[in-house]
């Protein structure tokens, strides 16, 4: 029988999907693409924005359009936060909580392979939801396949103890817990043995790994990069207050650790940061980012920014724009604030008009494009190591991949280069595209 998994949202979700696929394969199911006809569809949802909610619901409709009789499982953060709402979606069979994802294979097997009760869709939806806030043990399994990706996403931590006023993550993922150092090392060794050339460390609040064990995240990264093998390590999003001098030094001195930091900013205005309940101020963010830029050659620096948060004045927005001007960002993810039910900010007056949000978003998006071009031009005619991906660029048909500092590159070449770390000279740079030549 065939099962298709559809993943929305963060890299942690991508790891969770890979775990579920591994368990399904162990039970004898064949994993197929989400666009193919399958006997069951697993929708791993995101709820970070209203658009994420819409995309999650749309994934259910698309799956049922392919096979109206399929078993449909709805899991992830949307399912965790709004199980009753989700259960009202037509054609949905199971709503599965985040803490219960590793039960997915057993559930599907019982539904589809029960000889005493042949599978038929029901008008009702079953909700399976453990208490995400209860004390729990970190659970994960080794993964050898990531939906055809060349990168392995290794989850080392989940949950978050921060209380950002705009964020639903604490309610969706529970308190912060860490995997053991030994299990992480084992999972990474398994991924490297399986042929992955890039290991991306993921977590809901990645840099807090080890705080519940009196260990530091930078010491974990040090142990990982010392492992033998032809692979490199990338960090997913990490908050500024979790970036210590040891991590910066390690990234500066270790070729195996990608020179790339994604440090969420959200705002460059202290009043807005305080209203958001972020655990840093403008100057602290600047200090961390400037230390990293000064120490790490060619650092690719990315950030998330929210515009139009309740109470954000024109002066506050300008402070954000000025901070972005100060730092050599290589890319930005710019979001217009949208109220999220269940967050503290939902109670605040959404007092920044939509047209102003749109204008501020466009302003920062244009600034980000300018800074991205300026950053990429620094590497013109230089040789960089690129991990060649399994999928070719859809427009040109050329190979594609990313440099260690996260510059996207396309280049001509044969399929034999896929899933390899390849030296590439960057030949042409524009706002939309970087073209290279394999050396």
SULURNOR-V568508 format. One line per field, one symbol per residue. psi: psi as a letter, one per 30 degrees, with the letter a starting at -180 (. if undefined). A space follows every 10 residues. Layout:
psi: ???
This chain:
psi: lkkkkkklbl feeeeeeeee eeeeefggkk klkfflklfk kjjjllgfle eeeeeeeeee eeefeejfgl kkkjaaeeee fheeeeffkk fkekjklefg egfeeeeeee efhjffikkk klflkkkjjl jfflklkkkl lkkfkihglf kkjjkflllk flhkffkgee effalklkll eeeeeeeeee eeefgkfkjj klleiefgkf fgghlkeeee eeeeffklli llkkkakkle fgjleeeeee eefjffjkik kjjkeelgke eeeeffhlgl aeeeeeeeee eeeeejkgkj jllkkklgkk fjleeeeeee eeeeefkikf lkjkkkkkkj kfleffflki gjleeeeeee eeeeeeeeee eeeeeeffgk glklkkjklf klkeefglll akleghkkkl llllfffkhk jkkkkjekkl efkkklkk.
